[in-house]
């Protein structure tokens, strides 16, 4: 960002966002409110926290834009004459999911407005600080309407800035890798000469370089934030949707099932596609090794070069997403949701 004015405005906006989140955290942990009432605000608080960590940076970190430019340069000369990549089912499903999450980005600020106008005491929002929040009247609108508009603005800028990199770096990057594998698999099956097999190996190494670029962008901040927060977001939104549906007025309640659906799709669909990057690359290397036996056996130079190539992984920290990750996450989410339901029922029985 070269404009000093725009940089200053962005920095002020980031400072306001940080202050706002700290105030919400203080209200959530130290505010005087029942536990079940407090749980209504957890999906918003958790979403705000993870999206603030995913937001764009005004510093000198240009790795995300370098990744996008690398993809564009790589695809410029990717296809050979008469070659094309058909749109796979996974790509179409990812398009649909991105459209759904874009709808969520616009729906959450509207839902925050509706939720606060129906129940201004919903934690951890700013109006819940007021002891007289239950007596607020919107006819005629008072000064409290500016607080509601501020809450909607904060929700909009948090979701729009945080979701950008998740959509177009993490989600789109996974699908792009799988599409490149689809093209590589078709070339391996058609390769009959050693030169064609060497070209396939060169394409695999190019995809491997893109994987290194992507992991460099996502493994420290984007993927760890999502892997840690989306399961917890699913747990809380499931609990609120099941247990508190009769205590949250419509249409503000509808945002909780929407957040739950988005979290479930990320935990199941997106992480499954991410695990396919590892399993598909392993399968392609094994296939190419078998097809190079005719060019000198397993000790040939080409076979050794193929075995020297590592499998591709979507990493977070020092770990990576494998085939068992989505199942482990869903088992954890359902177990914890059931535990919360049993605990809440036990508290009711104890009071009786």
N, C-alpha and C positions, 0 to 999 in steps of 0.2 A: 504494500500500500504506500504509494509515493506521496500522496496529498497529506500535508501536515494537518490540515483542518479535519479531514476525514479520519485520520489516525487518532486525533484528539477526541473526536466525537465517539469513536469506537471504544477508546479506553475509558471514557466517562461512562458509557453504556455498560461496559464490563464491571466497572466499580459499583454501579447501581445494582447490577444483577447479583454481585457477590454480597453486598449489604442486604439486599432483599432476601437472599437464601439464608443468610445467618439469622435474620430476624424470624423467618419461618421456622428454622431449626430451634431457636430459643423458645418460641411459642409452643412448638410441638412437645419438647422435652420438659419444659418448666411451666406450661400453661395449666390452669385449673379446669380440667375437662375429663369426662369419663373415658375409659379405655376404648370402648366400642365407638364412641364419638370420634376419638383420636384416630382410629383406624381408617375412617373415611378419608382423611387427608394424606394417608401414607402413599397411595398411588401417585398423587400429584407431587408430593415432596420427593419421592424417589425418581419420578420422571424428570423433575427439574434438576435434580442433582446429577443424573447421568448425562442429560442433554447439555448442561453447562460445561461438563468435562469434555464433551464432543464438539463444542462450538469452535468456529474458525478463529485462527490466531492472527493477530496483527504484527507479530514478530517476524523474525527472519527464517522461520521454518517453512520452507517451500517444498517439502517432500511430497505433500499431497498433490500439488499442481504438477510436480515432476512425474508422478505416477500417471496422471491423466494424459500428459503430453507423451509419455512413453507408450501408452496404449495406442494413442492416435498415430504415432510414427510407426509402431509395429504393424498395425492393421493396414497401413498405406500400401505396403508391398507384400501383404500376407498371401492373398489369393493368386493362384496361377491362372493362366488363360483358360477360360471355360470352366473354372472352378467356382463353387458357391457353397455357402453354409446355410442349411435350412434352419428355420426357427424351431428350436426344440420345445417340448412340452414344459420343461423346467424354466426355460426363458419366458414363455408366455405366462406361466404361473407367477414368476417373479415380477413381471410387468403388472399383473393384477394386484399383487401384494403391495408394490410401490404406490400404485394408485390408491389403495386402501389406506396406507400410512399417510399419504399426502392429504387425504380427506380427514384423517385424524388430526393432522397438524392444524387444519383450519377449524375442526370441530371442537377441539379442546378449549380455545379461548371463548367461543360462544357458550360452551357448556359451563365454564367457570362463571360467566356473567349470569346465566340462568340459575345456577346452583346458589350463588350468593344472593340473588334477588329473592329466591324462594326461602333460603335459610342463611341469613347473614352470619350466623354463629358457626358455620362449618370450619373446622380447624384444617390446616394451620394458617388460613388466610388472615389478612390484616384486620378485618372487621371483627374477628373473634377475640381480639384484644379488649374490645370495649365491653364493659359489664352490662351495658344497655343494648347489646346487639340484637336481642330478641324483640325489642320494641321499635326497631328501625322501620319507618314507613317510606314507601317509594312514591306515594301520591300525596302531595307533589314531591318530586325528587329533591333531596337535600344535598349536602356536601358529600355524603357517603357515596353518591353516584360516581364521583371522581376516583374514589378508592377502587370501585368495581372496574372502571375503565382502565385504571393503572394495572390491576390484576390481570385483565384480559391482554393488555399490551405486553406485560412480562411473559405471560404464557405463549403469546404469538412469537415473540422474538427468541425465546428459549427453544421452542419446538422448531422454528424455521432454521435457526443457525445450527442447532445440534443435529437435526435430522439430515442435513445436507451431506455430511461426510459419511454417515451411516448408509444412506441410500446409494450414493454415487461412487463411493470408494469400496466399502465392505460388501454390500449386496450385489452391486453391478460387477465388482471385481471377481466375485466367486463365479457368477454366471459366465463372465468372459473367459475365465480359465477353463470351465467345462466345455464351452464352445470351441476353444482352441484344441482341447483334447479330442473332441469329436472330429475336427478336421485332421488332426494328426493320425487318429486311428484309421481313417479312410485312406490316408496316404501310405501308412504302413501296410495295409492289406493289398494295395496296388503295387507296392515296390517289388521289383523283380531283379534289379541290378544292384551292385554294391554302391553305385553312385546315388541311386534313389534312396537306399537305406541310410547313407551318410547324410543326405538332405533331411531325412526324417529326424535323425539324431541332432542335426543343427537346429531344427525347429523346436525340438524338445528343450534344448539348452537355452533357446531364446525365451521360451515360456518359463523356464526355471529362473532366468534373470528377472522377468516380470514378477514372479512370485517373491523373489528377494526384495524387490522394490515395494511390493504391496505389504509384506510383513514388516518392512522397515517403517511404513506409515501407520500400520494398524496394531502391531503386537504390543506396543507400550501403553497406548491410551484408548483406542477405539474398541478393540476386541475385549480386553480385560474389563472395561466398564460395562459392556453389554453382557458378557458372560456372568458377571457378578450381579448385575441389577435386574436383568429381564426375568430370571427365575423368581426372584423375590417379588417383582412386580406382578407376575402371574399368581403367586400365592396370595398376596393381599387382595388383588382385584377379584380372584375367585371367592375368597372369604366374604368380601363386601357384597358381591353379587348374590351369594347364596344366603348369607345371614342377615344382611342389613337392607335388603331390597324393600322391605315394608316401612323402613324408617327414613328413607331418602326420597324426597318428593320428585315426581316426574316433572319435566323431562331431564332434569339434572342427573338422575340416576343412570340414564342411558350411556353416559361417558364411561362408566365402570365396566360394563360388558364389552364396550369397544376397545378399551385398553387391554382387557383380558384377552380378547381375540388376537390383537396385535402381538401381545407377549407370547401367546401359545404358538402362533405362526413362526415367530422368530426362533423360539426354543425348539420347535420340531422341524419346520421346513428349511429355514435358513441354515441352521446348524447341521442338518442332514446334508444339504448341498455342500457345505464347507467340508464335511467329512469325506465327501465323494472326491474332492481334490486329491486327498491322500490315496484313497483306494484306487481311483482311476489311473493315477500316475504309476502306481505300483503295477497295475495290470498292463499298462502300455509298455513299460520296460521289460516285463517278462515276455510279452508277445514279441517284441522286437528281438530279444535275445534268441528266442526259438527260431525266428525267421532268418537269423544271420548264421545259423549252423552251416548252411550250404556254402558260405564264403570263408571257410577255413576252420570251422568248428568253434568250440567255446574258448579256445586259446588264441583266436584271431585278434588282430588289433581292433577291429570294429566291435567285437563282442566285449573286449576289455574296456573300451571307451563307454559302451552302454552300461556295463556293470559299475563303472566309476561315477555314473550320474546318480545323484540322490533323489529320493522320492520327494514330492512336493507336499507341503503342509501349511495349513492356516494356523498360525501360532498366536498364543497369548502368553506373554512372559516367557518362561522356559518350557511351557507345555504346548500342546496342539490339540485341535479338534479331530477326534477319530470317530469311527462308526458307532462306538458305544456312548458318546457324549450326549446325544439327544435323549436316549433311553434313561441314562443316569439322571439327567435334569428333570425329566417328567416324573420319574419315581420319587425324586426329592420333593418336587412341587406338590404332588398329590398327597404324599405322606404328611407334609407340613400343613397343608390345607385341612386335612382330616384332624390333625392335632389341634389346630386352632378352633375348629368346630366343636371338638370334644371338650376343650378347655372352657369355651364360652358356655356350653351346656352345663358343665360341671359347676361353674360359678352361679348359674341360675338355680341349680338344685341346692347348692349350699346356702343361698339366700333364703330359700323357702324353709 
